[in-house]
Amino acid sequence: MAKHQLSLEMPDSNNTQVMRLFDTSIYASDMTVDCGNLRITSPGFNLPVAIEVLPNFNLVLTACTLGLQRTGCGTSSEILPDGIYVINYSVSPNTSVFVEYNHLRLTQTLNKYNNLLCQLEMSGCEPGADIKEQLEELRLIKSFIDAAKAKVEYCHEPQLGMELLVYAQKRLNRYATECAC
């Protein structure tokens, strides 16, 4: 008997006010697809926001659609926090046909990291010792950021992933302060 193979994609973005989410599921042709339900729990929250969806959806989520912003929707959008978003997608029968992801959003952290890279005075030749030292620190920070994402999304160790992210963010903040960036 054929069955649906549910799948979602959550591409990383540098836009702090939106999160894109789209359906990459393979639906069985001999089965109906009813009652599409997306449930998203934002960082720091215990209850998800429920969104009814149709197959092959492509959503741009904002603080308003995620229930993080209650006023000014349509005229302004608040920044979405970095952290773990628990995303559950199901179709009928919703209790047995579902997929769930832990998505580590890193937009603010990566934007800060990239801005610090932009501030390095580099050229197309071998950098001096001070620039090499700064690059080494930034590479180490980026490795902690990458490890945090891997721990959350691939290793299913969200607590350890968040510990790594917090540590990377502290180092990033210290680096920004020490180099007066």
C-alpha positions in Angstrom: 0.0 0.0 0.0 1.3 3.4 -1.0 1.7 6.1 1.7 2.6 9.8 1.8 6.3 10.7 2.5 6.1 14.0 4.3 9.0 16.4 4.1 9.6 20.1 4.7 12.4 22.5 3.8 13.4 25.5 5.9 16.1 27.4 4.1 18.4 29.7 6.0 17.9 33.4 5.2 19.5 36.7 6.1 16.1 38.4 6.5 15.5 38.7 10.3 11.8 39.4 9.9 10.7 36.3 7.9 11.2 32.5 7.9 10.4 30.5 4.7 8.9 27.1 5.0 7.8 24.9 2.1 6.5 21.5 1.5 8.7 19.0 -0.3 6.5 15.9 0.4 5.8 13.1 -2.0 2.1 12.3 -1.9 0.8 8.9 -2.9 -1.3 9.4 -6.0 -3.9 6.8 -4.9 -4.6 8.6 -1.5 -6.3 11.8 -0.8 -4.5 14.6 1.1 -6.8 16.1 3.6 -6.5 18.2 6.8 -3.0 19.6 6.2 -1.9 21.0 9.6 1.3 22.8 10.4 2.1 23.4 14.0 5.1 25.6 14.9 6.4 26.2 18.4 8.7 29.2 18.6 11.7 29.5 20.9 10.7 30.1 24.5 7.1 29.0 23.9 5.4 25.8 25.0 2.3 25.9 22.8 2.4 25.8 19.0 0.6 28.0 16.5 -1.6 26.0 14.2 -1.8 26.8 10.5 -4.0 25.0 8.0 -2.2 24.3 4.8 -2.7 22.7 1.4 -0.3 20.3 -0.2 2.8 21.8 -1.8 2.5 25.0 0.3 5.2 27.6 0.2 4.9 30.0 3.2 6.7 33.1 4.3 6.2 33.3 8.1 6.4 36.5 10.1 6.2 37.3 13.8 2.4 37.9 13.2 1.8 34.5 11.6 3.8 32.8 14.4 1.8 34.6 17.1 4.9 36.5 18.4 3.5 39.9 17.4 -0.1 41.0 18.1 -0.1 44.6 17.1 1.0 46.4 14.0 0.6 43.4 11.7 0.4 44.5 8.1 2.3 47.7 8.7 5.5 46.4 10.5 7.1 43.2 11.4 9.2 42.3 14.4 12.4 40.4 14.2 12.1 36.6 14.6 14.3 35.3 17.4 17.2 32.9 16.8 16.6 29.6 18.5 14.9 26.2 18.0 11.6 26.2 16.2 9.7 22.9 16.5 7.8 22.3 13.3 5.2 19.6 12.9 3.4 18.9 9.6 0.6 16.4 9.4 -2.2 15.2 7.0 -5.2 13.0 7.7 -5.1 10.9 9.7 -3.0 13.5 11.6 -2.1 11.3 14.5 -0.2 8.8 12.4 0.8 10.7 9.2 3.2 13.5 10.3 6.8 14.6 10.4 8.5 16.8 13.0 11.6 18.9 12.8 13.8 20.9 15.1 14.9 23.9 13.1 17.7 26.1 14.5 17.2 29.6 13.2 20.6 31.4 13.2 19.7 34.6 11.2 20.7 37.2 13.7 23.9 35.3 14.7 25.0 34.8 11.1 24.3 38.4 10.1 26.5 39.6 13.0 29.2 37.1 12.0 29.1 38.2 8.4 29.2 41.9 9.3 32.3 41.2 11.4 33.9 39.5 8.4 33.1 42.6 6.3 34.9 44.8 8.7 38.2 42.9 8.4 40.7 44.8 6.3 41.7 42.1 3.8 43.0 42.0 0.3 43.8 39.4 -2.3 47.2 38.6 -0.6 48.5 36.9 2.5 47.1 38.8 5.6 49.2 40.1 8.4 49.5 38.3 11.7 46.8 40.4 13.4 44.3 39.7 10.6 45.2 36.0 10.6 44.5 35.9 14.4 41.1 37.5 13.9 40.3 35.1 11.1 41.2 32.2 13.2 38.9 33.4 16.0 36.0 33.9 13.5 36.6 30.5 12.0 36.4 28.9 15.4 33.2 30.8 16.2 31.7 29.7 12.9 32.6 26.1 13.7 30.6 26.4 17.0 27.7 27.9 15.1 27.8 25.0 12.5 28.1 22.4 15.3 25.1 23.9 17.1 23.0 23.6 13.9 24.1 20.0 13.4 23.4 19.0 17.0 19.9 20.4 16.8 18.8 19.4 13.3 20.8 16.2 12.6 21.9 14.7 15.9 18.6 15.4 17.7 20.5 16.9 20.6 18.7 20.3 21.0 20.0 21.1 24.5 23.6 20.6 23.5 23.0 22.5 20.3 21.7 25.5 22.2 24.6 25.4 24.6 27.0 25.5 21.6 25.0 28.4 20.1 25.0 30.4 23.3 28.8 29.9 23.6 29.4 30.9 20.0 27.2 34.1 20.5 29.3 35.0 23.7 32.5 34.6 21.7 31.1 36.6 18.9 30.0 39.4 21.2 33.4 39.4 22.9 35.2 39.5 19.5 33.1 42.5 18.4 33.9 44.3 21.7 37.6 43.6 21.7 38.2 44.6 18.1 35.9 47.6 18.6 33.9 46.6 15.5 
